Amino acid sequence: LSPPFPFMILGVQLRFTNSTRDVLTNKTIKPLLNAFIKIPESENENKCILDQSFRVVLEEEMINQASCENVLAIISLAINGVTDGICTASTPFVLLGDVLDCLPLDQCDKIFTFVKKKCHCMEIKYILFSREKLLAENVQ
């Protein structure tokens, strides 16, 4: 007898959230990739749950008034997650929006500098992912 669906989702989100924290601490994405592979849900469900886990960890960092470097590390992790196919292509943009909504303008300079440096990379990954998805939908 398996647990009801909402409880399974909460368990998966907790695993992803803990793995995301491990990644930030250990500076390697392996725990997150391993957690993603081990979850028996569909890939799309896992991506959505992982997206939310990124937001949970980012929210914790913002509440704890973490350094800009920690916040940017989460966004960088999400960019890498898009490349590795474990989160949705819009996740880095959503996280940036969350950060910019919470910080006063005088603290956003590092965020804007990060975006300028990563903008080309983010655009290419988003465009490539969108094209791959469109091609996959047309093939089916």
C-alpha positions in Angstrom: 0.0 0.0 0.0 1.6 3.3 -1.1 1.0 6.6 0.7 -1.6 9.0 -0.7 -0.3 11.2 -3.6 0.1 14.5 -1.7 2.3 12.8 0.9 4.5 11.3 -1.8 4.9 14.8 -3.3 5.9 16.2 0.1 8.4 13.4 0.6 10.0 14.0 -2.8 10.1 17.8 -2.2 11.8 17.3 1.2 14.4 15.0 -0.5 15.0 17.6 -3.2 15.2 20.4 -0.8 17.7 18.6 1.4 19.7 17.7 -1.7 19.7 21.3 -2.8 21.1 22.4 0.6 23.8 19.7 0.3 24.8 21.0 -3.1 25.2 24.5 -1.7 27.3 23.2 1.1 29.5 20.7 -0.8 29.7 22.7 -4.1 28.9 19.6 -6.2 25.6 18.9 -8.0 25.9 15.1 -7.6 23.5 14.8 -4.6 20.8 16.6 -6.6 21.4 14.5 -9.7 21.3 11.3 -7.6 18.1 12.3 -5.8 16.5 13.2 -9.2 17.3 9.8 -10.7 16.1 7.8 -7.7 12.6 9.4 -7.5 10.1 7.1 -9.3 7.8 9.9 -10.4 7.7 11.1 -14.0 10.4 13.4 -15.2 8.0 16.3 -15.6 6.7 15.9 -12.0 10.2 15.7 -10.7 11.2 18.9 -12.5 8.2 20.8 -11.1 8.9 19.5 -7.6 12.6 20.4 -7.9 11.7 23.9 -9.2 9.7 24.4 -6.0 12.6 23.1 -3.9 14.9 25.7 -5.4 12.4 28.4 -4.4 12.1 27.0 -0.9 15.9 27.0 -0.4 16.1 30.5 -1.9 13.3 31.7 0.4 15.2 30.3 3.4 18.4 32.1 2.3 16.5 35.4 1.8 14.8 35.1 5.2 18.2 34.4 6.9 19.6 37.4 5.0 22.2 35.2 3.4 25.0 36.8 1.3 24.5 37.6 -2.3 27.0 34.9 -3.2 24.6 32.2 -1.7 21.7 33.6 -3.5 23.6 33.6 -6.8 24.9 30.1 -6.1 21.2 28.9 -6.0 20.5 30.6 -9.3 23.7 29.2 -10.8 22.6 25.8 -9.6 19.3 26.2 -11.3 21.1 27.2 -14.6 23.1 24.0 -14.3 19.9 22.1 -13.5 18.5 23.3 -16.8 21.6 22.1 -18.6 21.4 18.7 -16.9 17.7 18.4 -17.7 16.5 18.2 -14.1 14.6 21.5 -13.8 12.4 23.5 -16.1 14.0 26.2 -18.4 12.1 29.0 -16.7 13.4 28.3 -13.2 16.5 30.5 -13.2 14.3 33.4 -14.4 11.7 32.8 -11.7 14.4 32.7 -9.0 15.8 35.9 -10.3 12.4 37.5 -10.1 12.0 36.2 -6.5 15.3 37.7 -5.5 14.7 41.1 -7.2 11.2 41.3 -5.6 12.8 40.9 -2.1 15.9 43.0 -2.2 16.1 46.7 -2.0 17.4 48.4 -5.2 20.7 49.4 -3.6 21.5 45.7 -3.0 20.6 44.5 -6.5 23.9 45.7 -8.2 25.5 42.2 -7.7 22.4 40.5 -9.1 22.4 42.8 -12.2 26.1 42.1 -12.7 25.5 38.4 -12.5 22.7 38.6 -15.0 24.9 40.6 -17.4 27.6 37.9 -17.1 25.2 35.0 -17.4 22.7 36.5 -19.8 24.1 35.0 -22.9 24.4 31.6 -21.3 20.9 31.7 -19.9 19.4 32.8 -23.3 21.2 30.0 -25.2 20.1 27.3 -22.7 16.5 28.5 -22.6 16.3 28.7 -26.4 17.9 25.3 -26.9 15.7 23.7 -24.3 12.6 25.3 -25.9 13.6 24.1 -29.3 14.2 20.6 -28.1 10.9 20.5 -26.3 9.1 21.8 -29.5 10.9 19.1 -31.6 10.0 16.4 -29.2 6.3 17.4 -29.2 6.2 17.5 -33.0 7.8 14.0 -33.2 5.1 12.5 -31.0 
